Amino acid sequence: MQGTLYLCATPIGNLEDMTFRAVRILKEVDLIAAEDTRNSIRLLNHFEIHTPMVSYHEYNKFDRGRELVSRLQEGKNVALITDAGMPGISDPGEELVKMCAEAGITVTALPGACACVTALTLSGLGTRRFAFEAFLPADKKERRKVLEELKSETRTIVLYEAPHRLVRTLEELLETLGNRRISVCRELTKKHETIFRTDFEKALSHYREQEPRGECVLVIEGKAAEEILKEKQEAWKEMSPREHVEMYESQGNSRKEAMRLAARDRGVPRREIYQALLTEEEKA
């Protein structure tokens, strides 16, 4: 009989956020795979957990992952923990889950602390729909690409950032997205937890003068739907009615549907678009 992989959430700052269930499972499993055994040993010692532990991180995730899958296939139960928060969220745990799923091994999650959701609920911004981007890419070209994609994102955006890169990231966000509301959440669940609800410009001014400390979660206001519509309307004004209709036809719409969509965009009756097309044809 195969074993089970348990994804165990760990505290993101306050040890009291560890769940009873997580402590029990970590004591009962045959093996714990930890992102950094040096960090995790302190957590395990605090809760008197003496289960054997091995490392599982970005640089050994494939070789160690295969080893863990073999142990699970032998019937051993394994728990996966990260330095803080939920395994599989912005860490190599997603690869192990994928390997287990492909091998038909049971995977179950023990919910708990998650910096993304914690910051989102404290932000004062929209929580119904959000886009989680974790850390922006380190590569300059890839980073620029992601920022450009976020430019038109209407959902609330959640990013992780290290304190020494915060000012640079805020500068890039302001340059690319324009000034928007942001909540900078630091030291979540800890004694000096800080939620700074402001905008890009004020945040930049603040952190240029006051060096940030502690890991940060940035919760950013999505682009207003009205602003996107306004930009589209400006673009439509630069098109002739024919170009507008042909744009929709190139997307696979029939001439009739393309005319209807162009009329909707321009806020005019469809017959006005039809007449404009006839006039252009007569001139041609």
N, C-alpha and C positions, 0 to 999 in steps of 0.2 A: 504493500500500500504506500502510495506517495505521500510525502509530507506537505505542509502548507507554508507559504511565504506570508508573513505578517508585516504589513507596513505600519510601523508604530510612530506616531507623531511625538515629538519631544518639545519641551518648553522653548520659547523664543527669547526668554529672559528671566521669567519667574518660575522657579522650581515647583511652586504650588499649582502650576497649570498642568503638571503631569497627571494623567488619569489613573484611577485604580486599575482599570482593565489593562492599560499599557504596562504597569508595574508587574501585574500577575503574568501576563504573556511573556514578558522579558525574563521572568524567573523560570517559566515552564519550558520554553523552547530549548532545542539542543544547541543552537548557535546563534550569535548576534553578529550581523554584518554592519559595521559602522563606517561613516564617511571619514572620521578621524578618531582613531582609537584613543589618542591622548586626551582629546576633549571629552569623549563619551565615558571614559573610565571614571571621571569625577561624578557624572550623573549616575552611573550605575552604583558607585560606592555609596552615594547619598541615600539611595533606596535599597541598599544591601542586596544588590543583584550580582550574583557571582557566576553567571553563565559565560562559557568561553566566547571570545570575541575575535573577529578577524576584520581586516580593513576592506572596504569596498568604496573606491573613489574614481574620479575621472580618468586617472592614468592606469588603472588596472581593471576597469569595469568589464572588459570582454573576457580576459583570462580568468579573473576571479568569478565573474558571472557564470562561466561554464562550470567552474568548481562547485559553486553554490547550487546550480541546477542539478548536478550529479548527486550532491548530498540530499537534495529534496527528493530526487527519484529513488534514492535508497530508503526513503521513509523518514528522514530527519526533518524536523520543523525548524524554520529559520525566521528570525526577525530582522528587518532592515530598519536602521535608524540613521538620521542625518544629524549634523551638528545642531540644528535648530529648526523646528517646524516639521512639515509633512514630507516624508520621502517621496521622490518622484516629481516634486514641484521645484523646478529650477535646480535640479541636481541629477546625477547619473542613475538614480533609482529607476527612472523610466525605462532604461535599457534592460535592467533585470526583470522588470515586470513584463516587458515584451518577450524576453527569452523564455520566461515561465509560461506565458500564454501560448507561445508556439509549441512548448513541450507538453501542454495539457496539464500543467501544475496549478493547483488552486492558489489563488492570491486573494487575501482579504485585508482591508484597511481598518485601522483603529484611529478614528478621527481625533483631532486635537488642535493645538495651536498652529496658526498659519499667519505669517506676517502680512501677506497680501490682503486677506479678508479682514484681519484686525484693523489695518490701516484704512481700508475702504469704508468700514462702518464708522470710523472716527472722523473721516475727512470732511463731512458736511457737503459732499458732492453727490451726484446721482449714483445710486447703487443697483438699480434695476438691471442695467446692462453695462458691462465693463470689459475692457481688453487688457489682459495681463501680458506684459512683455518681458518680465524678469529684468536681467541686466542688458543694457544696450551692447551691441558687439564692440569689441576692442578695435577691430580693423576699421580704419577711417572710412573706406569706401562702403563697407557693409553698414556701418553706423549711419552714414548719410542716407543710404537707401531706406533704412528702417525709419529714420526721422521723417523723410519725405512721405512715406506711406502713412505715418501717423498724422500727417498734416490734415488729412480729410477724414480722420476717424471721429465719428460722432459720439461714440461711447466714452465713458470715463476710462482713462488710461492709468494703469498701475505699473510703476517701474521700481526696481531695486537699484540702489547706488551706494558706493562706498564714500565715506566722508571726504577723503582727499580728492575725489573726482566730482564732488557735488557742484562746485562753482562752474567748472567747465561744462558740465551737463546742462545746468540752468542756462548758461550762455547759448548753447546750441539749441535748446528748446525755444528760447525767446526768439532767436534768429530765424528758426524754421517755422514754428507754429504761431508766432506773434504772441502778444501778451495775453495770457489766460490765467484763470484761477488755479491755484495749486495748494495742496496740503502736504507739507513736509513733515513726515512722521518719523521721529527718532526715539531710540531706546524704548521701543514698545514693550509694555508690561513690566518695565524696570522702575526703579525708584525715581529716576529723572526723566521719565517719559515726557516727550514734548510733541505737541501737535501744532504746527505753525500754519494757520489758514491764511493765505495771502495770494499774491499773484507773482508771476515770474520776475517782474522788475523789482518789486519790493523784496522778494526772497534773495535776489542777486545782491542788492544793496546790503542786506542784513548779513549774509554769509561772507561777503568780501571783507567785512569789518570784524565779524565774529567767526572764528574757525569752528566748523561743525565737528561734533564728536559722535561716535556711534554710527552703526549701520542705518541707512535711511530708506524709507519707502516713500516714493513720490506718487501722489494721487492727483491726476491732472484732469481738468475739465475738458470734455470732448468738444469738438467743433460744433457750433450751433447750426441746426438744420436750416435756419433762416439765412445764415451766412452762405451756406453752400448753394442754396437756391438763388441768392442774389448773384453769386459768382457765375452760375450757369446762365442766368438771365442776361448778364453782361456779355457772356460768350455768344449767346443766341442773337443778340443785337448785331453782332459783327457778321453773322451769316445771312445770306439771302434766303428767302423761303425755299428755293430749290435746294440749296446746300443743306438746309435743315432737314428737309424731307429725305434727301439722299443719305444723310447721316444715319437715319433710322432704317432706311432700306438696306444699308450695308451691314446692319445688325441682324438681318434676316426677316424684317417686317415687310408685309405687302405694301404696295403703294397707298392703298386706302388707309391702312393702319398707321403708316408713316405720316400721312397727312393729318390724321387725327392727333397723333402725338405732338407733331409740330405746332398744331393749332392750340393744343393744351398748354404747351410751353410758353407760347407767345400771348396767351390769353385772348385769342380771337376766334371767331367761328371758323369751322373747317372750310366753308365756301370761300372765305377770304384767302386761304392758302391756295385753294384750287384755282381761284381767279388769278392769283399772283403767278402761278405756274403757267397758266394759259398766256398771260401777258408776256412772260419771258420767252415762251415758245414762239409767239407771234413776232417778237423783236428779232429772234434768231432767224 
